[in-house]
């Protein structure tokens, strides 16, 4: 039951960080696909591997990190087979990143328009003065900023405006896939909604797909179509957002959703007892079993694969 | 007998910068703010605000880490700046703090025991090594940590959640009357957040400790607080019993804030507000009127002419907004009149050293 074709296919992606104490298995052979025009949320706690996935898709993993295995196919092109130069061209044009704290990545001594020009020039797009001004104004307008922002320096902008400038740069070459890694984690809740509205607006304007990485389940519920839940380097559940919140399948997803405080009713805080396992020398079996209320003997020996157990709902758990 | 409150801010104003030789206008971080914290009956007061609301400045004033530009902060009726040596020592026991960052407060060279053994030694809480150990174990148990998994470790061997709970244990160790928790869970993961907040709440319930919980997160403020103060650019926008304030917010800012929280329910869509994008210029001294006026969907001419006082919209709720100008006003210093008084929980004390 896949109504829309896949834009991105990721299979068996495995990323390790090689340290003096051994390999940290940050991403442990995960597979998923992103459909055309969809917003896909990637959720997990710190250290679950979600940002590493973003970097791996863009081939931006730096030593001691290394992509061990995996195939990443974007719109028919196998990204890992591209030359370094080919990959550089694919970034921004095919797949763009709005990084965590992207607003602090703006160059403090360049005006906004110069930073937009950098991206275009780097991809061989040299526009004449007039055409460039028009393009910048269009880009700023699409993220809800006035054209005079083009002449400002980053320090003259608020956090929300800077984040929108970063979105404008990310879409400047009309990518097919936008990866937004915690794009609003440093912003206030009111500004967060404005930035999210902007992201959704440019996405539908471009017809692009979005991977939204984060840990705020509320944000996921409001913004994305499907959610992938990461735990200790594994993708443990992939479900449409409505199904996930109505009937989460994986015990971790269930506890995670139960731990969310409500604004409607006072109740005791329910945490998830225990800690995620060390990613160094990962034990065999299910990574969640030490914290799982349903753990069985089988969970200690056999790692459950991610399988489709309901229409469009996938889970990695022996209960199903 | 009327006793002085444990800790109170009285018309406290804090201005940063601009003061030297009187040139330029400073930034008003906190403006004429009053808050009274009683030890009896113990209560949890949540202070909610976004960045720039003055909530951290308030915490620093209450802790005596900064002095107000005008106004006072009083501990048991005496200005913090005029405490005697003995009173200061008592203040440092009575009022404890938990900071935002559970990574920065540790010295990486010491074992985590150090943060617990130091106050025990400084305040003479235990007569022997065994007694000190017993006290440490007991406080760790009280916050849901297993001493055998915690003591003897270095900070980097523990998770952020564990480290933050050790900070809660350290605060408890001194059997304070008040804990000021400044964004205690904003840097830990969701699944651990609940555990830390629950251990804070347990301190209140079991040991009768008052808590000032400072946060940007209205949802946890609602869950843990009896009372709430919503701040906007250094001033109280709305305050009172947490139930009416969160369920029926009156100030347009509180309404905007609550409407902006993404609900973890896909069937409950995000509220859309049409609001001017980025009206977030800093406020200079001398600006007149309501600080929210530029972003407010209900703005009236009067909002640019005068600063709205607190209007008592319900018996346990005040809002600083001219929409309610037909209601009686309340002086900011009398905020405690609209605060809920929680039923006194049974109080336990720590056995060792107590």
Interface residues (C-beta under 8 A of the other chain):
Chain A: X45 X46 X144 X158 X160 X161 X188 X189 X190 X191 X192 X193 X194 X215 X216 X217 X218 X219 X221 X222 X223 X241 X242 X245 X255 X256 X257 X259 X260 X261 X262 X263 X266 X267 X268 X269 X270 X271 X272 X273 X275
Chain B: X50 X51 X159 X160 X161 X162 X189 X190 X191 X192 X193 X194 X195 X196 X197 X198 X201 X216 X218 X219 X220 X222 X223 X246 X256 X257 X258 X260 X261 X262 X263 X264 X265 X266 X267 X269 X270 X275 X277 X278 X280
